[in-house]
Amino acid sequence: MGQRKRIGILTSGGDCPGLNCVIRAVISHATLTYNWEIVGIPNATQGLLERKAIALNLHGLDVHGIDPLLSMGGTYLGSTSKGNTSDHTSELLASYQALAIDALIAIGGDGSLAILRDLACQGKWNLVAIPKTIDNDVAITERAVGFDTAVNTITESLNRLTYTAASHDRVMIVEVMGRQSGHLALHAGIAGGADIILIPEIPYSIADICQKINALRDHWGRKFAIIVVAEGVKTEEGSSSIYTDSLGQVRLRGISQYISEQVAHTLTQEVETRVTVLGHVQRGGMPSALDRIVAAAFGKAAVDLIAQQQYDRMVAWQNFQVKSIPLEEVLLSSPLSVEPDSYLVQTARALGIYIGEGKNN
């Protein structure tokens, strides 16, 4: 087995279901197979800056022999999606050495991984990356941890909203996450039976949306409709719907209200519209079976890469197998957008879903 290694692990960026499953898999494989020491770094770069490390072992969190990490949402280690690491570069670079770790496993989206890779290159860290994001916009991997659960959560919400929409003859506009990419809206919209899906990658028109709603009424006798819109969709004039939060950070929110008002104003007949912003509900809950499997496979593969001394790489899900990809190659191609002529977009249109400008719409 060689010299016993001390491995650090952290979660960075927004939380999502499945992060604890990755941590669990890393602990299990590293300790059982390699007899390594695993330490968790709390709150991502903030914990690294403060040089904090939590000893992690197989039974440290057991409750009467039950392992909660498998089904626990969020991240046991905590995370952060704010802060300016460039202001503390020298301290962060020194922290890796101060914590006496032989390698670092970073679980994050493309933004977090880009920051950590830059630090790793400067400090000559041994870094292995694991992709996680409910947006599923990390390139060169078919799946990221958290995506499947988020799709399931939105699909369940659409199922619930459909019944109340039908009961009251309403047009329901459901706003989901997706700043730059529409993977989440597209997958959940198809699975949840949406009539209209709006994503950042494909232009749309209010007139076409209203035409679709009218067609449902005139041809099929349906007096309700379900519209799924990604938060990053712009107005017809090309502006983003934003607000400033309590910390002074600019956030996306409100495009669903814009769609609601425009539809109600444009339709010739009187229609009642309602807006539901799912928000952080999409990030919560127990991970799905698929997210647990992907997380376990990623955690195992990341540990094996360290054993093989293959660093500056990211594990990726491709054709039901885990591969490793140079991290630089992944980041150069991220964030991954929905291709307007992709098979899934074509599938949506074949099902009669309006998804913006294009064939069959």
C-alpha positions as CSV (number, residue, x, y, z in Angstrom):
1,M,0.0,0.0,0.0
2,G,3.0,2.3,0.4
3,Q,3.1,5.3,2.8
4,R,-0.2,6.1,4.5
5,K,-1.7,9.2,3.0
6,R,-3.7,12.0,4.5
7,I,-6.5,13.1,2.2
8,G,-8.5,16.3,2.5
9,I,-12.1,16.7,1.1
10,L,-14.3,19.7,0.8
11,T,-17.6,20.7,-0.8
12,S,-17.8,24.1,-2.6
13,G,-20.6,26.2,-4.1
14,G,-24.3,25.6,-3.7
15,D,-25.4,22.5,-1.9
16,C,-27.3,19.7,-3.5
17,P,-28.5,16.1,-2.7
18,G,-25.8,13.5,-2.9
19,L,-22.8,15.4,-1.5
20,N,-22.8,13.4,1.7
21,C,-22.9,10.2,-0.4
22,V,-19.7,11.2,-2.1
23,I,-18.1,12.0,1.3
24,R,-19.2,8.6,2.5
25,A,-17.8,6.7,-0.5
26,V,-14.4,8.5,-0.2
27,I,-14.2,7.7,3.5
28,S,-15.2,4.0,2.9
29,H,-12.9,3.3,0.0
30,A,-9.9,5.3,1.3
31,T,-9.9,3.7,4.8
32,L,-11.0,0.1,3.9
33,T,-8.9,-0.3,0.8
34,Y,-5.9,1.9,1.4
35,N,-5.9,2.6,5.1
36,W,-5.6,6.3,4.5
37,E,-6.6,9.1,6.9
38,I,-9.4,11.4,5.7
39,V,-10.0,14.9,6.9
40,G,-12.9,17.1,6.0
41,I,-12.3,20.8,5.4
42,P,-15.5,22.7,6.5
43,N,-17.0,25.5,4.5
44,A,-14.8,25.1,1.4
45,T,-12.2,27.8,1.0
46,Q,-13.2,29.5,4.2
47,G,-12.3,26.4,6.2
48,L,-9.1,26.1,4.1
49,L,-8.2,29.7,4.9
50,E,-8.8,29.1,8.6
51,R,-6.8,25.8,8.4
52,K,-9.6,23.7,9.9
53,A,-9.8,19.9,9.5
54,I,-12.3,17.4,10.8
55,A,-11.2,13.8,11.2
56,L,-13.6,11.6,9.2
57,N,-14.1,7.8,9.7
58,L,-16.6,5.1,8.9
59,H,-18.5,5.2,12.1
60,G,-18.0,8.7,13.4
61,L,-21.6,9.7,12.5
62,D,-23.4,6.4,13.3
63,V,-26.6,6.5,15.2
64,H,-27.2,3.0,16.7
65,G,-25.3,1.6,13.7
66,I,-27.2,3.6,11.1
67,D,-25.2,5.7,8.7
68,P,-27.0,8.9,8.0
69,L,-24.7,10.2,5.2
70,L,-26.4,7.9,2.6
71,S,-29.8,9.7,2.9
72,M,-28.8,13.1,4.3
73,G,-29.4,16.1,2.1
74,G,-27.1,19.1,1.9
75,T,-23.4,18.7,3.0
76,Y,-22.1,17.6,6.3
77,L,-19.0,19.7,5.8
78,G,-20.8,22.9,4.9
79,S,-20.1,25.0,1.9
80,T,-19.9,28.5,0.6
81,S,-20.6,30.2,-2.7
82,K,-19.3,33.6,-2.0
83,G,-16.1,35.4,-1.0
84,N,-13.1,36.6,-3.0
85,T,-10.3,34.1,-2.8
86,S,-8.0,36.4,-4.8
87,D,-7.8,38.6,-1.6
88,H,-6.3,35.7,0.3
89,T,-4.3,33.7,-2.3
90,S,-1.1,33.5,-0.3
91,E,-2.8,32.3,2.9
92,L,-4.8,29.7,1.0
93,L,-1.8,28.4,-0.8
94,A,0.0,28.0,2.6
95,S,-3.0,26.3,4.2
96,Y,-2.6,23.2,2.0
97,Q,0.9,22.6,3.4
98,A,-0.1,23.6,6.9
99,L,-2.9,21.0,7.0
100,A,-0.3,18.4,5.9
101,I,-2.5,16.7,3.3
102,D,-1.1,14.7,0.5
103,A,-4.1,15.4,-1.9
104,L,-7.3,17.3,-2.0
105,I,-10.7,16.0,-3.3
106,A,-12.9,19.0,-4.3
107,I,-16.6,18.5,-5.0
108,G,-18.0,21.5,-6.8
109,G,-19.5,23.1,-9.9
110,D,-17.5,24.6,-12.8
111,G,-17.1,28.0,-11.0
112,S,-15.8,26.5,-7.7
113,L,-13.6,24.0,-9.5
114,A,-12.0,26.8,-11.7
115,I,-11.1,28.7,-8.5
116,L,-9.6,25.6,-6.8
117,R,-7.7,24.5,-9.9
118,D,-6.1,28.0,-10.1
119,L,-5.0,27.7,-6.5
120,A,-3.8,24.1,-7.1
121,C,-1.7,25.2,-10.1
122,Q,-0.1,28.0,-8.1
123,G,0.5,25.9,-5.0
124,K,1.3,22.7,-6.8
125,W,-1.5,20.9,-4.9
126,N,-2.5,17.3,-5.7
127,L,-6.1,18.0,-6.8
128,V,-8.9,15.6,-7.9
129,A,-12.3,17.1,-8.8
130,I,-15.8,15.7,-8.5
131,P,-18.6,17.5,-10.4
132,K,-21.8,18.4,-8.6
133,T,-24.5,20.8,-9.7
134,I,-28.3,20.6,-10.1
135,D,-27.8,22.6,-13.3
136,N,-25.9,19.7,-14.9
137,D,-23.8,22.2,-16.8
138,V,-20.3,20.8,-16.1
139,A,-18.9,19.8,-19.4
140,I,-17.7,16.3,-20.5
141,T,-19.8,14.4,-17.9
142,E,-23.3,13.2,-18.7
143,R,-24.3,13.6,-15.0
144,A,-23.2,15.7,-12.1
145,V,-24.2,14.8,-8.5
146,G,-27.5,16.4,-7.5
147,F,-29.1,16.8,-10.9
148,D,-31.3,13.7,-10.9
149,T,-32.8,14.5,-7.5
150,A,-33.5,18.1,-8.5
151,V,-35.3,16.9,-11.7
152,N,-37.4,14.5,-9.5
153,T,-38.2,17.3,-7.1
154,I,-39.4,19.6,-9.9
155,T,-41.3,16.8,-11.6
156,E,-43.2,16.1,-8.3
157,S,-44.0,19.8,-8.0
158,L,-45.3,19.9,-11.5
159,N,-47.5,16.8,-10.8
160,R,-49.0,18.6,-7.8
161,L,-49.5,21.9,-9.6
162,T,-51.1,20.3,-12.6
163,Y,-54.1,19.2,-10.5
164,T,-54.8,22.6,-9.0
165,A,-54.3,24.2,-12.5
166,A,-56.8,21.9,-14.0
167,S,-59.2,22.4,-11.1
168,H,-59.3,26.2,-11.5
169,D,-58.6,26.6,-15.2
170,R,-55.3,28.4,-14.5
171,V,-52.0,28.9,-16.4
172,M,-49.3,27.9,-14.0
173,I,-45.8,29.4,-14.5
174,V,-43.2,27.5,-12.6
175,E,-39.7,29.1,-12.3
176,V,-36.8,26.7,-11.8
177,M,-33.1,27.2,-11.4
178,G,-30.7,27.5,-14.4
179,R,-28.8,30.7,-14.8
180,Q,-27.1,30.0,-18.1
181,S,-28.3,26.5,-19.1
182,G,-31.7,25.0,-19.3
183,H,-31.0,21.3,-18.6
184,L,-33.0,21.3,-15.4
185,A,-36.0,23.0,-17.0
186,L,-35.9,20.8,-20.1
187,H,-35.6,17.5,-18.3
188,A,-38.2,18.3,-15.6
189,G,-40.5,19.9,-18.1
190,I,-40.7,16.8,-20.2
191,A,-41.0,14.5,-17.2
192,G,-43.6,16.7,-15.6
193,G,-45.8,17.1,-18.6
194,A,-45.3,20.8,-19.2
195,D,-47.0,22.4,-22.2
196,I,-44.3,25.1,-22.6
197,I,-40.6,25.1,-21.6
198,L,-38.5,28.2,-21.8
199,I,-34.7,28.0,-21.5
200,P,-31.9,30.5,-21.9
201,E,-30.5,28.9,-25.0
202,I,-33.6,29.2,-27.2
203,P,-35.4,32.5,-28.1
204,Y,-39.2,32.6,-27.6
205,S,-42.1,35.0,-28.2
206,I,-45.0,35.9,-26.0
207,A,-47.2,35.7,-29.1
208,D,-46.2,32.1,-29.7
209,I,-46.7,31.2,-26.0
210,C,-50.3,32.6,-26.2
211,Q,-50.9,30.8,-29.5
212,K,-50.0,27.5,-27.7
213,I,-52.3,28.2,-24.8
214,N,-55.1,29.1,-27.2
215,A,-54.5,25.9,-29.2
216,L,-54.9,23.9,-26.0
217,R,-58.3,25.5,-25.4
218,D,-59.5,25.6,-29.0
219,H,-58.4,22.1,-30.2
220,W,-58.3,20.0,-27.0
221,G,-60.7,21.7,-24.7
222,R,-58.0,22.3,-22.1
223,K,-58.5,25.4,-20.1
224,F,-55.2,25.2,-18.2
225,A,-51.5,25.1,-19.0
226,I,-48.2,24.4,-17.3
227,I,-45.2,26.6,-18.2
228,V,-41.7,25.8,-16.9
229,V,-39.2,28.7,-17.2
230,A,-35.5,28.7,-16.2
231,E,-34.5,31.6,-14.0
232,G,-31.9,32.7,-16.6
233,V,-34.4,33.3,-19.4
234,K,-34.5,36.9,-20.5
235,T,-37.4,39.1,-21.4
236,E,-38.3,39.5,-25.1
237,E,-36.4,42.8,-25.0
238,G,-33.3,40.9,-23.9
239,S,-33.0,42.0,-20.2
240,S,-32.5,39.7,-17.2
241,S,-34.9,39.7,-14.2
242,I,-32.8,40.4,-11.2
243,Y,-32.9,41.6,-7.6
244,T,-30.4,42.5,-5.0
245,D,-30.3,40.3,-1.9
246,S,-29.7,41.3,1.8
247,L,-26.0,40.9,1.3
248,G,-25.9,43.2,-1.7
249,Q,-25.4,40.4,-4.3
250,V,-27.3,40.5,-7.5
251,R,-29.5,37.5,-8.0
252,L,-31.7,36.2,-10.8
253,R,-35.4,36.1,-10.0
254,G,-38.7,37.3,-11.5
255,I,-38.8,36.1,-15.1
256,S,-41.8,34.0,-14.2
257,Q,-43.7,37.1,-13.1
258,Y,-42.8,38.8,-16.3
259,I,-44.1,35.8,-18.3
260,S,-47.3,35.8,-16.2
261,E,-48.0,39.4,-16.8
262,Q,-47.3,39.4,-20.5
263,V,-49.4,36.3,-21.1
264,A,-52.3,37.7,-19.2
265,H,-52.1,40.9,-21.0
266,T,-51.7,39.4,-24.5
267,L,-54.3,36.6,-24.5
268,T,-57.6,37.8,-26.0
269,Q,-59.7,35.8,-23.5
270,E,-59.5,36.3,-19.8
271,V,-57.1,33.9,-18.2
272,E,-56.0,33.5,-14.6
273,T,-52.2,33.0,-14.2
274,R,-50.3,31.9,-11.1
275,V,-46.6,32.0,-10.4
276,T,-44.6,29.4,-8.4
277,V,-40.9,30.0,-7.8
278,L,-39.5,26.7,-6.5
279,G,-36.2,28.3,-5.4
280,H,-34.1,26.4,-2.9
281,V,-36.6,23.6,-2.6
282,Q,-34.8,22.2,-5.7
283,R,-31.6,21.8,-3.7
284,G,-33.1,20.0,-0.8
285,G,-34.2,16.5,0.2
286,M,-32.8,13.0,0.2
287,P,-30.7,12.1,-2.9
288,S,-32.4,9.8,-5.4
289,A,-31.1,6.3,-6.0
290,L,-29.3,7.4,-9.2
291,D,-27.6,10.3,-7.4
292,R,-26.5,7.9,-4.7
293,I,-25.0,5.5,-7.2
294,V,-23.3,8.3,-9.2
295,A,-21.9,9.8,-6.0
296,A,-20.6,6.5,-4.8
297,A,-18.9,5.7,-8.1
298,F,-17.4,9.2,-8.2
299,G,-16.0,9.0,-4.7
300,K,-14.5,5.6,-5.4
301,A,-12.9,6.8,-8.6
302,A,-11.5,9.9,-7.0
303,V,-9.7,7.9,-4.4
304,D,-8.3,5.5,-7.0
305,L,-6.9,8.5,-9.0
306,I,-5.0,9.6,-5.9
307,A,-3.6,6.1,-5.5
308,Q,-2.5,6.2,-9.1
309,Q,-1.0,9.7,-8.6
310,Q,-3.2,11.1,-11.3
311,Y,-4.0,14.7,-10.4
312,D,-5.5,17.8,-12.0
313,R,-8.3,15.6,-13.2
314,M,-12.1,15.3,-12.8
315,V,-14.1,12.2,-12.6
316,A,-16.9,12.0,-15.2
317,W,-20.0,9.9,-15.9
318,Q,-19.9,8.6,-19.5
319,N,-22.1,5.8,-20.9
320,F,-22.7,4.3,-17.5
321,Q,-19.0,4.3,-16.6
322,V,-16.7,6.6,-14.7
323,K,-13.9,8.1,-16.6
324,S,-11.2,10.7,-15.6
325,I,-10.8,13.9,-17.7
326,P,-8.1,16.6,-17.5
327,L,-9.7,19.3,-15.4
328,E,-8.4,22.0,-17.7
329,E,-10.3,20.4,-20.6
330,V,-13.5,20.3,-18.6
331,L,-13.3,24.0,-17.5
332,L,-12.5,25.2,-21.0
333,S,-15.8,23.7,-22.2
334,S,-17.9,24.7,-19.2
335,P,-20.6,25.8,-18.5
336,L,-22.3,23.3,-20.8
337,S,-25.4,24.7,-22.6
338,V,-28.4,22.9,-24.1
339,E,-27.9,22.5,-27.8
340,P,-31.0,24.0,-29.6
341,D,-31.2,21.0,-31.9
342,S,-30.4,18.4,-29.4
343,Y,-32.3,15.1,-29.3
344,L,-34.1,16.0,-26.1
345,V,-35.2,19.4,-27.5
346,Q,-36.5,17.5,-30.6
347,T,-38.3,15.1,-28.2
348,A,-40.0,17.9,-26.4
349,R,-41.3,19.3,-29.7
350,A,-42.4,15.9,-30.8
351,L,-44.5,15.7,-27.7
352,G,-46.2,19.0,-28.6
353,I,-44.3,21.1,-26.1
354,Y,-43.6,24.7,-27.1
355,I,-39.9,25.3,-26.5
356,G,-39.2,28.5,-28.4
357,E,-38.3,29.2,-31.9
358,G,-37.6,26.2,-34.0
359,K,-39.1,23.4,-36.1
360,N,-42.6,22.3,-35.1
361,N,-43.1,25.5,-33.0
